[in-house]
C-alpha cells in the first residue's frame, strides 16, 4: 500500500495546523466583525441579477480581502507562500490524498497544480482579478457566476469598504495577528 514517510507526516501535520488555524480564525470576534461588515455591504449593493447567499459571499470576500491586504502591504508573504507550494511533490501529495481516502484525488491534484501555477492570490491587488477570483469561487461552490455588471457592483462595494471601514490596514493586520496569539 502506502509507505509512511517524513513527507507524509509533514503533510498530515500541515493539514492539522490548517484545520486548527481555521477553527480559531472562523470563531474569532475579528472574523465575525469583518464578515458582518461585508455581508451588510452586499445587502445594500444594487446587483442587476438575483445574487443569492450574500452571507456566503461576505464570508469569502472578507477572507479574500485579508489576502489582498497581505499582497498589497506584505508582498513577500504571498511569494513565500507560493514558493513553499512549489516544494510539494505531486506523487507524495497524490499518495497522501489516496491514503486519506480523499474523493477525486486526481481532480484535487489538478486544482492544486493550477492554483500554484496561476498564483491567484498574488493578483488580488488588481480589482478586476480580485472580483474575477471571487466570482470563480462562487461557481466552484455551485452558485451562479456574477455577470459583468454585477462584478462592477462588487468592485464598487470592495472599494467602498477599502476606503471606509477597512481603510486602516495596519489596524486590520494587528487585529488579525492578535487572533492567533
Helices and strands as residue ranges (DSSP letters): H 6-26, H 29-44, H 54-73, H 75-86, H 90-99, H 105-118, G 120-125, H 127-140, H 148-162, H 169-179
